[in-house]
């Protein structure tokens, strides 16, 4: 249940540098960019790092909300902005835990968003979305600027391309210089398709498409040769663990997402012609 706060009391929970109209104008530029057939989704910081909470810069720019675990969905079709917040316990005052979904009217007044819902509603609202734009660069947070993060990804690409990590079947769960490394050891030198999918996706998002494709194509080729399994030996490619393991369906996702260059796959459109 929401609490009753005076304007002066409510203002404490928001930055006072910009009025709701300013945030609405910023979101209007996003609506113009994504078009009427798409959605844009922004995620706020999910945890507090350090003594003070520091909201992700992009999220703060679009709505001014400094609440942990918040999400923002912008629908191009109706140019509607929905803010999703965690629930505030009924026995807690905002002074104790901050504002929550129950305080929607207060949040709307200071941010200009069209609707405030609990975070559990997001999945249902996304069900009707055909295209969703999300940021591919890391959020600027406490002690981390975007430029620092971009420098980190270049260094990461260099490391992953080095002999220590580029095994015949990349990417091992620890590098070959680690004393614990063994090509078939469980999380100590073996290779897992799901982690390779995450690594390749991250590399591609930051402009390292060739390295991402090399990892993806080698992972897929090995599965074609040795079968789909839970994990693999990073030297021989020998299958390990459970055969036809569910998480290894990411081998298909690598192709559907266009991460591989030698192996391609597209969904067949079975919809009847209009």
C-alpha angles and dihedrals in degrees: 000000000000122000128231112245131171117239089255092052093045092049089066090074096054139055111255098209097094134035122227089259090063092054090047090053091051092050090048089064089055091049089052091051099048097042131216097297099057145065131217121213126197125186123208123214111291099203139029113252113199129347095318133043113247116194121218108268098232091049093047090048092057101045113358093233117149100188124127116246097014123152130196124205121189118194115206094198096066098011088238123157120207123189118205118204135178114253120262112228110256092235094051128086120219088248087067103041107004129245122322142183089287089066094060097134092055092047093048092052093056100037105032093227115153099230140008119208138167115268091249089071094062097082092055093048092050091054091082094047117106097182125025123186116208130174114268095193121076120261118255108246142158111329091352127096124188089249090056090050092049089052089051093056092053090053091047091053091051091051095048091050092053122102090251091067104020097082119167085270107031144236110037118195090240127021123257093251091063112103089223093057120122121157094233100033117124106257089339101090107333126114127243123195094217093055091044089054091053092046093048092047092052093048092049092048090057097047102268095118096146094054090044090051092048091054093043096047093048091049093050094043091052091051090050090051100040104023134254111299143160094258141341145223106263094218106037098023089229112163116252135187125003120007117233090009114188098233090058089072082093085084086074092043090057089061096041091051091051095241094130123068102192097040119056134179133174131186114250113236106229096172113126117252113261 
